[in-house]
Amino acid sequence: MNISTEPRRRYQALPNGHIRLLSIEPSADRDARVECHLSPAQIGERPYEALSYVWGQEHATLGILVDNEEMLVRPNLHGALKELRLTDQPRTLWVDSICIDQSNIADKTQQIKQMATIYASAAQVVVWLGEEDRDMDAALDFIQGLSNLDPATARVIVDNQGVPWELRKRVFNALGMKHGIDNYDEVVGGLVRLMENAWWTRIWTVQEIVLAGSATLRCGAKSASWGNLSKLAAFALEVSHHNTLGLGRPMDEAIFDEVTARVSKLYIAVGSLNNLSYRIKQSLDIHLEQMIWSQLLTRRATNPLDVIYALLGMVTEKSVIEIDYAMTKKQVYTSTIKAMLERGHRLLPLHFLQDCYMERDASLPSWVPDFEILHSSATINLATTGIGTTLALASLYNASLGDATDHYVPQFLDDGNDVLQVEGVSVDQVISTGIVCPRFPDGSKERSLQLQTIISQWRELITKPTDEYIGGGSVIEAFWRTVTFDLDLTDRDYLAGNPNRRDKRLPRDAKGMPPTTAAEEDEILEGIVDAPPPKTVLEKLGERRLFTTKSGYFGLGPASTQPGDIFCVLRNALFPTVVRPTTTGRYIIVGHSFVHGIMSGEIINSLNEGRSSRQVFEFI
């Protein structure tokens, strides 16, 4: 036996449409060393299962035998191979880290291009959640109980037809609920563990599950079908939205709703993936921009190129962006934002931008989002409202009065400097800034006091509170509408996490605006701090600062906003943009801002009346 980690003998070049399949030799001894064989095959030639799993942060330190040569794999995969190995016959899998020559850029590029077909063609996708876990076992048994449900009731659940009480009883019986759940703590604990599993945070797992014809969840020796998890999620959301209220509410329904409240994020995520799967299989248009909004705000990848490449198998633009692991991060991200902007659907892709002087990669042009860290700025992105919902779909603000009928496409200068040309209106110059509001950790006990201190400092920038504000109303009213993003904070009595609820604008004649007493100010601060999701004011204040301008506007801009910056309204943009002039006459995009008094197209109205003029901005 030749023990080697050299991959050259193991991997031979493959023609397009071909893959390597991993055959795991059987063993009745769970502790026996894993022995496998790789063999080439045309996709669809032989049945196989595809593994969906998380690589993990650990190094590859555990040895298996592949074609009589040692190969080191990571602990999570090692555990999966040992557990999935059969006792009496070989098992054929496709496993990315073994079936692709990870050290060969050409092989990796070719095989990744086929990933969508690989998972769609698999007899089954196995979702590996990790080693044996008692609570997870209880949760998977609970989920798999729905395999006892009669087909007619299951169809009603999946089709979202509404589930009357008689059918609900059938579901509760299938789940083994008789006046509650016998092992309640284990089931709830296991569902929470499932919800918090790293599998939900990786970008590749989206494609792997939504393209699957059939899928099974596996934790240690326990398993449950994805189909049953889908039924449970659909049923849970149906019950939570249409529950039986009052003193006569059935005990099982009440207890089931308690569980749903604990793991609603899990059920929402499952429903979202199933909806995406349906749209793909119906050949409906799915654009890259939509996928980034819905997936990259919560998921990530080890390789920065993969946050884009992992989405291409599911989107309409798959032929526009080339998968090539020889490309740099800058090349891939620049070509991605260009492809989205060239669709001519407003400037919405620019709302992915982060503060250009904060965490983002400084090698990227200021108009190119750093998609790798999009998840870290999700909560402070001005273009999100509700849970995973963009203002592109339900806009509260529209500073440019742009709409979907204006297919304006910005221009790109091919002079080696990656220059973006965009029409817009320069509005005003920043003259002063307040301190930066930090991001407050969940459950921070000091955030109310800290927020009060920050807002008090911002208020010191207001010298004449009773004067008329340039955008209408009084200066003090404009201040309070600015620090709350002009949102209604009073409606707080609803199910936290319900995706059907959205932020909404504060009416012009709202009671207590502006606040005239300490109690009314406290009410606003309470609304900022205590509102449950999807209220997002506190999150959006994070890493922002108040600024004032020459003409008297107030705004909330990125943390790096400084005197001398200007803010402008770009054609078809939802928000004003803070930009920084350079000595070359070009500009750097600092980030998006909220400026009270121009969020509903007031500047564009003045343009139409001849009081403003449009110019072309060149961004580097």
N, C-alpha and C positions, 0 to 999 in steps of 0.2 A: 504493500500500500504506500503510495506516495503522498506524504503530508506536505501541502503547499498552500500558500495564500495567493499565488500568482494566478490571475484570472485568464491569461491568454489561451491556455489549452482548453479552458472550460467554455469560452465564448468564441463562436465563429460568426462571421458576418451573415446576416439573414436578408433574403429578398423582402421587399415590401409585402405586407399582408401576412407575414409569418411572425411567430412568437416562439419563445421557449417555454415548455411546460415542465413543472417540477413534480416528479413522482416520489412520494414519501413511502419508504418501505414499511410494511406492517411490523408491529411488535406488541406482544402482550405485556411486556415489561415497561411500565411508564418511565422508569429511570434509565432505560437503555438509550444509548446515543442515537440521535436522529441521523438516519442514512437516507439520502435522496439521489435522484438521477435527473439530469436535465436532458430534454430532447426537443428538437425543433419540430414545429407543426404549423400548418396553415391555419389561420383563425377559422374556427368552425369545423375543422377536420376531425377533431376528437373532443369529446366532452371534458370539461374541466370546471372547477370552482375557482372563483377569484377572491382573494383575501383583501378585506378592507380593514386597516388597522393603523395605529399610530406608531411611528418609528421610535419615539421617545428621545430623551436627552442623553441617555447613557451611551457610552462607546460600545462598539462591537467587540465583545470579549468572550463570548461563549461559542464553542466549536461544534459544528455539525459536519457530516461528510457529504460532499456533493461529487458524485462520480469518483469516489475513492480518494478525494482530496479534501483536506480540511478547509472549511470556510468559517470565518468568524461572523456571528450575527449579534444583533442587539437583544437584550433580555426579553423584551416584550414579544418579539418575533419567535425567539427560542421557545418561550412558553406556549405560544400558539401552535407551533409545529409539533411539539410533544403532545399537546392535548388533542389536536386534530388528527393525529396519526391513528389509523385503524389497527385492529388486532389481527385481522385475517386476510387483508388484501391491500394492495397499494392504493393510495389516494392521490389524485392528480389535482394540483393547484396551480394558479398563476399568482406569484408573489413578486411585487415590483423590485424589491431590493436584491432578490436572487436572480430573477428571470431577465433582468436588464443588467448589462455590464455598466455598472455605475462609474467605472473609471474611464469609460470610453465616450467622449462627447458625441461622436457620430451615432453610436448605438443608442445612447440615451435619447438623443433627438428623434431618431427614427421610431423607437418604441413608444415614447411619450405621445407622439403624433397619433398613435393607434390606440391610446388608452380608452377613449370613448367606445370604440368597437370592441375592445377586449372585455370590458365590463358588461356591455350590452349583450355580448355573445355567450357569456358564462352561463352554465346550467344553474348556478346559484352563486350569490355573493355572500360570503361569510363575514359578518361584522364582529371582529375580535375585540372584546371589551376588557380582557385581562384575566389574571389568574382567579381561581376559585374565591368566592366571597359570599359569606352566609346570607347577608342582607340582600345582595344582588340575586342570589339564588331564589329567595322568597319573592322578589319583584318579578323575576322571569317566570316563575310558576304562576304568579297572579296574572301576568299578561297572557301567558299561554292558556289560561283557563278559558279564554274566548274561543279557543278551537272547539269547545263544546257548544258554541252558539249555533242555533239553526240558521241556515243560509238566508232565509227570508228576512230575519231580524238583522243579520249582518249587513245585508244589502241596504236596508233602510238607514242604518248608521252611516255607512260609507257614502251613500248618495245624499246625505244631509237633508233628509226628507222630514225631519222632526220625529222625535221618539216619544210616543204616548206612554203613560204609566205602565200599561200591561206589557209593553215591549221592554221597558226599563227593568221590570222585575225579571224578565228572562236574562238580561245582561248581568244583573246583580247575582242571579243564581249561577250563571256560568262562571262568574268570578269567585264563586264560593262564599259569597256574602250572605249571611243569615243573621240579621240584627247586628251587623258590623263585620269587621275583619278579624278573625281569630288571632293572627300574628301581625296585628296592625303596625307595631313599631318596626318590625323587620321589613314589611312590605314598603312602608313609607320611606324608611331608611334606604332601602334598595333602590327605589325610584329616584330618590335624591342623588344617590351615588351614580345612577345611570345618567341623570340630568347633568351632573358635574364631570362626567367622564371626558377625558381629553379628546376623544373621538369627535365630539361636537365642535371642537375649536380648530380643526385642521381643514384647510381649504380643499384638499384632494378628495376628502370623504364625501363631499357634496356630489360630485360627478359619479363616484363609485356607487352611491345608493340610488340616485334618481334614474340612472340608466339601467339598473338591475331589473331583470325580469322576475326574479325571486330572490329574497334575502332572508337570512337568519341571524339573529343576535346570539352571540356565544360568549359566555363567561365561565371559564373553567370547563366543567363537564355539562353545565346547564345551558339550555338554549330556549329561545322563543322566536317565533316568526315575526318579521317586520310587519307583515300584514295584520297580525293580532295587535301589535303596538299601535298601528295606524287606526284600527277600530277603537282601541281604548282611548286614544287621543281625541278622535272625532266625537266619541260618546261623551267624554269628560267635558269638552267645550260646549257641546249641545246642552248638557245638564246644567252647567254653570250659567249659561245664557238664558235658559228657560226652565228655571227650577220651580219646584212646588213650594210656594211661600206659606207662612202661617203656622199656627200651633199644630196642625194636623200633618205636618210634613213627615213623610216616612223616614225612619231612622237610617236605613241603608243609603238613601239619597243624601241625607245630611252628612253622614260620615264620608261618603264618596266625594262630596263637594269639599270637605276639609282636606282630603288628599289632593284634590285638584288645585286648591289654593297653594299648597306647598310646592307643587311641581308644574305649575302652569307654563313655565318657560319650556319645559320638555315637550309638552303637548303642542304648544304653538310651533316649536321648531319642527316637530314631526309633520304637522299639517302643512307647514311651508314647503318642506321637501317634497311631500306628496303632490302638492299643487304644482310645483316646478316639474316633477316627473310627468304629470298629466299633460302639461303644456308642451313639453319636449316630444312626448309620444304622439301628440296630436299635430306635430309639425307647426306649431304656432311660433311666430317671430318672438325671439328672446334676444334682446340686445345686451351687449357687454356692459353698458352703463347700468342697466337694471340689475344685472348680476352682481356688479360691484357694490351697489347700494344694499342689496339684500344679503350678501354673503361676506364681503370683506370687512364690514363693520364689526363682525364677531369672530372671524376666522383668520388664521395666519398660516405661514409656511416657513420651513427652514431655509430653503433657497429663495431669495427674493424674486427670482424670475417666475417661480411657481404660482405666486398669487395671481398672476395673469394667465399663465399657461394652463392652470388647472380649470379655468373657466371656459377655455376656447372650445372644448368639445361639446358645449351646451348652447352656444350662442350663434347668432346669425353671422357675425363678423369673423368666423373661424378662418376664412380664406384670406382675410385682409392682414392679419397679424401672423407672421411666420414663427413657428416654434423652432428655436435654434439656440442650443445651450452654449454656443460660441459667442453669442451676443452679450453685451454688457447690460447691467441694470439700467443705465441711462438710455441706451438704445431701445430697450424693450418698453420702458415706461413712456418714453417720448413718442414712439410709434403708436402706443396704446391711446394716449390722449389725443394724438392727431387723428386717429381713426374715429374716435368718438366725436370730436369737434367737426370733422368733415361730413358727418351725418346731417349737419345743418339743423339739429334740434336744439336751438337756443345755445346758451353757454353753460348749460347745467353741468357738464363734466368738470368745469373749473371749480365747482363747489366741493370737489374732493380735496382742494388745496388746504394744506396746513400752514400755520404761521411760518414764514420762510426762514426765520431766525431761531426756531425752536428745535424740535427733535429731528426734523427732516434732513435727508442727505444733502449736504451743501453742494455736491457736484451736479445736482439736477438743476435745469433752468427753473426760474421761480414760477413759471406757469405749468410745470409738470408736477403732478402730485406724487408724493412718495407713497405708493400703494402698499409698500411693505409694512408701514406703521399706521395704516388707516384705522386699524382696530383700536389703537391707543388714543385716537382723537375723535372717536365716534360720538361720544357724549357731548363734545363741545362744537360739533359741526352745526353751523346755523341752518343747514339745509335738511335737517332731520326733524321730524315731529312725530310723536307717538312712538311705536316700537317698530323699527325697521321701515318706517314710512318716510318718503321724501316729500319735501315741499314741491318737488317737481310734479307730484301727483295731486297734491291737495294744497296749493300754495296759499299761505297766509299773507305773503308779501310779494310785490312785483315792482321793484324800483324802476325797471326799464320799460314797463308796460309791454314787454315782449309776449308773444304767444306762438303757438305751434304752427301758425300759418306763415311766419317769417322764417324762411329757410336760409338765413344769413350764415355764411361760412367764413370764419376768419382766414387770414392769409398767413402762410409760413414762408419766411425768407430763407432761402438756401444759400446762406453766405458763410456757413461754418459756425455760426454763433447760435443756432437754434432760436431764431427770433419769431415771436408770434405777433401779428398785427391784428388789432381789434379796434373797431369804431367805438367811440364813447364820448361822454360829456364830463369834462373836469368841473367839479362842483366847488371845492373850497380847500383851504390849507389848514392843517392841524397846528395849533399854537400852544396847547398845553395838554398834559396827560396826568391822570391819577395813578395811584398805585395799582399793581396787578392783583386781581382776585385769584387766589389759588384754586386748584381743584380740591374739593372737600371729599375725604374718604367716606364711604357709606357708614352711617351710624356715628359720625363724628359728633361728640357731645359739645364741642366748643364752636361748632360752625355758626350757630345763631349769633353769638357774641362777636366772632370774627367778621361775619358778614356785616353786622351793624357798624363795626369799626371802619370797614372798608367803605361802606356807603356814606358814612359821616365824612370821611376824607374826600371822597368824590364830591360831596355836596359843597365843600369849601371852594371848589372851582366855580361855583355859581355865585356871582357877585350881586346880581339884581333879580331876586326870585320873583318879584311881582311884575316885572316888565313883560311885555308881549314877546313871545318866542317867534323866531323867524319862520317857523313852520306852522304857526297858529297856536292859540291858547297861551297860557302863561308859561314863563320860564320854569317855575317850580313844577307845574304839571308835566312839562316836557321832560324834566329830569326824572320824575318817577316813572313815566311811561318808557323812558329809555332803559332804566335799570331793570325793568320787568319785561323788556322786549315788547311792550304794549300788549301783553297777554292777560287774559282773564284768569286770575288765580283763586277765585272764590269757589269754583266747582270742584270740590275735592272728595265728595262722598260717592265713589264708585270703585268697582273692582280694580285694584292695582294690577297692571299688566294686561288689561283687556285691550286687545289690538284694535278694537272698533272705536276707541275713544281717541280724540285728537286735541291738540292745543287749539285755542281759538282767540281771536283778537278781542281786546277790551272795548266795549262800546264807548262812544264819545262822551255820553252823559253818565258814565258809570258813577255810582255812589261811592264817596270816599276818595275820589280822584280829582284834584290832588288831595292828599290827606291834610287835614287841618288840625288834628289832635294827635297826641302821642299814641293814643289807642288805635287810631286809623293807620299810623305808620307801622305799629306793631303787627296789625292785621296783614299788611303787605309783606312784611318780613316773614311772618308765619307762612303766608302763601308761597313764598319763594322756597323756604326751607322744608316745609312739611308736606307739600303736595306729592302724592305718590306717582309713579310712572303711569301714563306717559308724559306727565308734566315735566318739562325739561329746563326751566329757567335757571335753577341753581347750577346744573351741569354746563349750560351754555355760558354762564358767567365765568366759569373756570378758565384761567389763563387769558382773560381779557381785561382791558382797562378802559376807563372812561376817557374820552378826549373832547376838547372843545376846539372850535375853528374860528378863523378870522371873522366870519360873518355871523357867528353866534350859534351854530349848530352844536348839538351834543351827539356823541356817538359812542358805541362800544366796539373797540377794535382789538386786533390781536395784541398779545403781550408786548411785542416788539415795536408797536406803533410809537412814533416819536415826533416831536415838533419838526416841521418842515415837510413831513409826508403830506400827500394830498389824497382826497378821496374822490372817486369818480363813479359814474354809472355807465357800465359797459353795455353795449347793445345786446339785448335779450337776456341780461343777467337778472336774477331775482334780488340780489343784494348789492349795495354799494361796495366798491373795492378800494382798499387802502393801498396806494402805490408809492414808491420812492423814486424820485428823479435821480438819474446818474449823470456824470459829467459828459457822457456821449450823446445826451438828448433822449436816451431810451429809459425804460423804467423797470423796476423790480416790483413784482407783486408781493406785498406784505401779507395780505389776507383779506377775508371778507369782514364786513362790519354791519352793524345796525345803526342807522342814523334816523332819529325821530324826525318826522316831517317830510321825508322823501321816500318812504317805503311803499307808497302806492302810486308811483309814477309822476309825482309832482314836478320833478326836474324835466321829465320828457314833455310834460304839458307846457312848461316854460320854453322848451326848445321849439315846440310847435307854434308858440306865440311869438317867436323871434327874440326871446330874452336870453337864450343860451345858444351855444353853437357846438356842433359835433367836431371831433378831431380823431385822428388815428393814433393810437398808442402802440408803441413797439416795445414788447416785453422780452427781457433776456433772462 
